[in-house]
Amino acid sequence: MAFKYRTGCAWMDLPEKFGSWKGIRIRLRRWAADGT
């Protein structure tokens, strides 16, 4: 997720090598909820 914050790109513009943008967004929400 450092990529998104460093570049300021939109979720849908993330490179495909990171996987589905929806999956990444869900994973980040889970990490935030559990304090990761």
N, C-alpha and C positions, 0 to 999 in steps of 0.2 A: 504494500500500500504506500510505501515511500514514493513510488513512482507517481501516483496520483497527486500526492501532496506536493511533491517536488515540482511537477510540471503544471499542476492545476488543470489537467485535462478532465473532460466529462467522463462519467462511468462508461458510457457506450464507446468512447474513443480509446479505451485501454487496448494495448497490443494483445493479439490473440494468444500469445505465449503465456499469458496469465490466466487463461481460461475464460469462461463465460462471465460477462460483467455482472450479471445478476447473481451468480454464485459468489463472486468476490464481494459484492455488496452485502450479501447475507452473512458471509464469513466474518466480515468486519464488524457487523452489528453484533454477532455472537461474541466475538472477542471483546468488544466494548462492554457487553452485558456481564461477562464473567471476569472482567478485569485483566484480560490478557494484554 
